[in-house]
Amino acid sequence: MFHVYVLHSAHTGKIYIGFTSNIEARLIAHNHPSNKGWTMSFMPWKLIHSEVYEAKEDAMAREK
């Protein structure tokens, strides 16, 4: 199963859309202090929406 998810940063108003096979771990990674990616500057992130897909290709298409 694959999840397409939408995160919101309340203090900046930013939205982030991604996909993953482990939504719980991905949310932890986005909010972890050692996060060095683009999302680091906009923490904390809150999950505001998610959708489940059987096929990775479908999740990738929806993310785009």
N, CA, C and O atoms as a GROMACS GRO file, in nm:
protein
  256
    1MET      N    1   0.083  -0.118   0.000
    1MET     CA    2   0.000   0.000   0.000
    1MET      C    3   0.088   0.125   0.000
    1MET      O    4   0.196   0.127   0.060
    2PHE      N    5   0.041   0.226  -0.068
    2PHE     CA    6   0.113   0.353  -0.077
    2PHE      C    7   0.019   0.466  -0.040
    2PHE      O    8  -0.100   0.463  -0.072
    3HIS      N    9   0.073   0.564   0.027
    3HIS     CA   10  -0.004   0.679   0.072
    3HIS      C   11   0.043   0.804   0.000
    3HIS      O   12   0.163   0.827  -0.014
    4VAL      N   13  -0.051   0.883  -0.047
    4VAL     CA   14  -0.024   1.019  -0.090
    4VAL      C   15  -0.067   1.105   0.028
    4VAL      O   16  -0.176   1.086   0.081
    5TYR      N   17   0.016   1.199   0.069
    5TYR     CA   18  -0.014   1.276   0.189
    5TYR      C   19   0.009   1.425   0.166
    5TYR      O   20   0.088   1.466   0.080
    6VAL      N   21  -0.062   1.504   0.246
    6VAL     CA   22  -0.046   1.648   0.242
    6VAL      C   23  -0.012   1.694   0.384
    6VAL      O   24  -0.083   1.664   0.480
    7LEU      N   25   0.099   1.767   0.394
    7LEU     CA   26   0.142   1.824   0.520
    7LEU      C   27   0.122   1.974   0.517
    7LEU      O   28   0.129   2.036   0.411
    8HIS      N   29   0.096   2.032   0.634
    8HIS     CA   30   0.081   2.177   0.645
    8HIS      C   31   0.173   2.228   0.756
    8HIS      O   32   0.182   2.168   0.862
    9SER      N   33   0.240   2.338   0.729
    9SER     CA   34   0.322   2.406   0.828
    9SER      C   35   0.244   2.529   0.875
    9SER      O   36   0.230   2.626   0.800
   10ALA      N   37   0.194   2.525   0.996
   10ALA     CA   38   0.108   2.634   1.046
   10ALA      C   39   0.182   2.767   1.056
   10ALA      O   40   0.123   2.871   1.028
   11HIS      N   41   0.308   2.765   1.096
   11HIS     CA   42   0.377   2.894   1.117
   11HIS      C   43   0.423   2.959   0.987
   11HIS      O   44   0.453   3.079   0.987
   12THR      N   45   0.428   2.886   0.877
   12THR     CA   46   0.467   2.946   0.748
   12THR      C   47   0.356   2.939   0.644
   12THR      O   48   0.362   3.008   0.542
   13GLY      N   49   0.255   2.856   0.668
   13GLY     CA   50   0.148   2.840   0.571
   13GLY      C   51   0.183   2.751   0.453
   13GLY      O   52   0.104   2.738   0.360
   14LYS      N   53   0.301   2.689   0.456
   14LYS     CA   54   0.345   2.602   0.347
   14LYS      C   55   0.268   2.470   0.346
   14LYS      O   56   0.227   2.420   0.451
   15ILE      N   57   0.250   2.416   0.226
   15ILE     CA   58   0.190   2.285   0.203
   15ILE      C   59   0.296   2.198   0.135
   15ILE      O   60   0.369   2.245   0.048
   16TYR      N   61   0.303   2.072   0.175
   16TYR     CA   62   0.394   1.976   0.113
   16TYR      C   63   0.315   1.852   0.076
   16TYR      O   64   0.238   1.800   0.157
   17ILE      N   65   0.332   1.804  -0.047
   17ILE     CA   66   0.264   1.684  -0.094
   17ILE      C   67   0.371   1.580  -0.127
   17ILE      O   68   0.469   1.609  -0.194
   18GLY      N   69   0.349   1.457  -0.079
   18GLY     CA   70   0.444   1.350  -0.104
   18GLY      C   71   0.374   1.216  -0.110
   18GLY      O   72   0.252   1.207  -0.094
   19PHE      N   73   0.452   1.110  -0.132
   19PHE     CA   74   0.398   0.975  -0.125
   19PHE      C   75   0.498   0.885  -0.056
   19PHE      O   76   0.618   0.910  -0.058
   20THR      N   77   0.446   0.779   0.006
   20THR     CA   78   0.531   0.689   0.084
   20THR      C   79   0.462   0.556   0.104
   20THR      O   80   0.341   0.544   0.085
   21SER      N   81   0.539   0.456   0.140
   21SER     CA   82   0.481   0.327   0.176
   21SER      C   83   0.463   0.314   0.327
   21SER      O   84   0.401   0.219   0.375
   22ASN      N   85   0.517   0.411   0.404
   22ASN     CA   86   0.504   0.408   0.551
   22ASN      C   87   0.477   0.550   0.600
   22ASN      O   88   0.570   0.626   0.629
   23ILE      N   89   0.351   0.585   0.609
   23ILE     CA   90   0.315   0.723   0.639
   23ILE      C   91   0.356   0.766   0.780
   23ILE      O   92   0.396   0.880   0.801
   24GLU      N   93   0.348   0.674   0.877
   24GLU     CA   94   0.386   0.709   1.014
   24GLU      C   95   0.535   0.745   1.022
   24GLU      O   96   0.572   0.846   1.081
   25ALA      N   97   0.619   0.662   0.962
   25ALA     CA   98   0.763   0.687   0.963
   25ALA      C   99   0.797   0.813   0.885
   25ALA      O  100   0.888   0.887   0.923
   26ARG      N  101   0.726   0.837   0.778
   26ARG     CA  102   0.755   0.955   0.695
   26ARG      C  103   0.722   1.084   0.770
   26ARG      O  104   0.797   1.181   0.761
   27LEU      N  105   0.612   1.086   0.843
   27LEU     CA  106   0.576   1.205   0.920
   27LEU      C  107   0.680   1.231   1.029
   27LEU      O  108   0.719   1.345   1.053
   28ILE      N  109   0.725   1.125   1.095
   28ILE     CA  110   0.831   1.139   1.195
   28ILE      C  111   0.957   1.195   1.130
   28ILE      O  112   1.021   1.284   1.186
   29ALA      N  113   0.994   1.145   1.014
   29ALA     CA  114   1.114   1.192   0.944
   29ALA      C  115   1.103   1.339   0.907
   29ALA      O  116   1.200   1.413   0.921
   30HIS      N  117   0.987   1.383   0.860
   30HIS     CA  118   0.969   1.524   0.824
   30HIS      C  119   0.985   1.615   0.944
   30HIS      O  120   1.030   1.729   0.930
   31ASN      N  121   0.947   1.568   1.063
   31ASN     CA  122   0.952   1.651   1.183
   31ASN      C  123   1.073   1.625   1.273
   31ASN      O  124   1.086   1.686   1.379
   32HIS      N  125   1.161   1.536   1.232
   32HIS     CA  126   1.276   1.501   1.315
   32HIS      C  127   1.381   1.613   1.311
   32HIS      O  128   1.405   1.670   1.205
   33PRO      N  129   1.443   1.643   1.425
   33PRO     CA  130   1.545   1.750   1.429
   33PRO      C  131   1.664   1.728   1.335
   33PRO      O  132   1.729   1.826   1.296
   34SER      N  133   1.693   1.604   1.297
   34SER     CA  134   1.806   1.579   1.207
   34SER      C  135   1.766   1.588   1.060
   34SER      O  136   1.848   1.561   0.972
   35ASN      N  137   1.643   1.625   1.032
   35ASN     CA  138   1.595   1.641   0.894
   35ASN      C  139   1.679   1.748   0.825
   35ASN      O  140   1.685   1.862   0.871
   36LYS      N  141   1.743   1.711   0.717
   36LYS     CA  142   1.829   1.805   0.644
   36LYS      C  143   1.770   1.846   0.508
   36LYS      O  144   1.834   1.917   0.432
   37GLY      N  145   1.648   1.802   0.480
   37GLY     CA  146   1.588   1.831   0.351
   37GLY      C  147   1.516   1.965   0.347
   37GLY      O  148   1.522   2.043   0.441
   38TRP      N  149   1.449   1.990   0.236
   38TRP     CA  150   1.374   2.114   0.213
   38TRP      C  151   1.272   2.138   0.323
   38TRP      O  152   1.251   2.253   0.363
   39THR      N  153   1.208   2.032   0.372
   39THR     CA  154   1.102   2.048   0.472
   39THR      C  155   1.154   2.092   0.608
   39THR      O  156   1.075   2.133   0.693
   40MET      N  157   1.285   2.085   0.632
   40MET     CA  158   1.343   2.122   0.761
   40MET      C  159   1.307   2.264   0.802
   40MET      O  160   1.279   2.289   0.919
   41SER      N  161   1.308   2.356   0.709
   41SER     CA  162   1.287   2.497   0.738
   41SER      C  163   1.144   2.531   0.780
   41SER      O  164   1.118   2.641   0.830
   42PHE      N  165   1.053   2.439   0.761
   42PHE     CA  166   0.912   2.469   0.782
   42PHE      C  167   0.848   2.386   0.893
   42PHE      O  168   0.726   2.385   0.907
   43MET      N  169   0.930   2.315   0.973
   43MET     CA  170   0.877   2.233   1.082
   43MET      C  171   0.812   2.323   1.188
   43MET      O  172   0.850   2.439   1.202
   44PRO      N  173   0.715   2.272   1.260
   44PRO     CA  174   0.662   2.136   1.255
   44PRO      C  175   0.556   2.120   1.146
   44PRO      O  176   0.489   2.216   1.109
   45TRP      N  177   0.544   1.999   1.097
   45TRP     CA  178   0.447   1.963   0.995
   45TRP      C  179   0.331   1.887   1.059
   45TRP      O  180   0.350   1.807   1.150
   46LYS      N  181   0.212   1.913   1.009
   46LYS     CA  182   0.093   1.841   1.054
   46LYS      C  183   0.030   1.773   0.933
   46LYS      O  184   0.012   1.834   0.828
   47LEU      N  185  -0.002   1.646   0.948
   47LEU     CA  186  -0.069   1.572   0.841
   47LEU      C  187  -0.213   1.621   0.832
   47LEU      O  188  -0.288   1.613   0.930
   48ILE      N  189  -0.253   1.672   0.715
   48ILE     CA  190  -0.389   1.723   0.699
   48ILE      C  191  -0.473   1.640   0.602
   48ILE      O  192  -0.595   1.658   0.595
   49HIS      N  193  -0.408   1.550   0.526
   49HIS     CA  194  -0.484   1.468   0.430
   49HIS      C  195  -0.398   1.350   0.387
   49HIS      O  196  -0.276   1.363   0.374
   50SER      N  197  -0.462   1.236   0.364
   50SER     CA  198  -0.391   1.122   0.305
   50SER      C  199  -0.489   1.036   0.227
   50SER      O  200  -0.608   1.031   0.256
   51GLU      N  201  -0.436   0.969   0.127
   51GLU     CA  202  -0.512   0.878   0.042
   51GLU      C  203  -0.430   0.751   0.025
   51GLU      O  204  -0.307   0.756   0.023
   52VAL      N  205  -0.496   0.637   0.012
   52VAL     CA  206  -0.428   0.509   0.002
   52VAL      C  207  -0.445   0.453  -0.140
   52VAL      O  208  -0.554   0.459  -0.198
   53TYR      N  209  -0.335   0.398  -0.193
   53TYR     CA  210  -0.334   0.337  -0.326
   53TYR      C  211  -0.264   0.202  -0.318
   53TYR      O  212  -0.169   0.184  -0.243
   54GLU      N  213  -0.313   0.109  -0.395
   54GLU     CA  214  -0.251  -0.025  -0.402
   54GLU      C  215  -0.120  -0.022  -0.480
   54GLU      O  216  -0.023  -0.087  -0.441
   55ALA      N  217  -0.118   0.053  -0.587
   55ALA     CA  218  -0.002   0.055  -0.677
   55ALA      C  219   0.081   0.181  -0.660
   55ALA      O  220   0.028   0.292  -0.651
   56LYS      N  221   0.212   0.164  -0.656
   56LYS     CA  222   0.304   0.277  -0.645
   56LYS      C  223   0.283   0.376  -0.758
   56LYS      O  224   0.286   0.498  -0.737
   57GLU      N  225   0.262   0.326  -0.878
   57GLU     CA  226   0.244   0.412  -0.994
   57GLU      C  227   0.123   0.504  -0.978
   57GLU      O  228   0.126   0.620  -1.018
   58ASP      N  229   0.015   0.450  -0.919
   58ASP     CA  230  -0.106   0.531  -0.897
   58ASP      C  231  -0.080   0.641  -0.795
   58ASP      O  232  -0.125   0.754  -0.812
   59ALA      N  233  -0.007   0.607  -0.689
   59ALA     CA  234   0.027   0.706  -0.587
   59ALA      C  235   0.117   0.815  -0.645
   59ALA      O  236   0.098   0.933  -0.617
   60MET      N  237   0.214   0.776  -0.726
   60MET     CA  238   0.304   0.872  -0.788
   60MET      C  239   0.228   0.967  -0.882
   60MET      O  240   0.255   1.087  -0.884
   61ALA      N  241   0.135   0.912  -0.958
   61ALA     CA  242   0.056   0.994  -1.048
   61ALA      C  243  -0.031   1.094  -0.971
   61ALA      O  244  -0.044   1.210  -1.010
   62ARG      N  245  -0.090   1.049  -0.862
   62ARG     CA  246  -0.176   1.137  -0.780
   62ARG      C  247  -0.093   1.246  -0.714
   62ARG      O  248  -0.137   1.360  -0.704
   63GLU      N  249   0.026   1.211  -0.669
   63GLU     CA  250   0.113   1.312  -0.606
   63GLU      C  251   0.143   1.427  -0.702
   63GLU      O  252   0.144   1.544  -0.663
   64LYS      N  253   0.168   1.392  -0.826
   64LYS     CA  254   0.199   1.494  -0.927
   64LYS      C  255   0.079   1.577  -0.960
   64LYS      O  256   0.087   1.668  -1.043
   0.00000   0.00000   0.00000
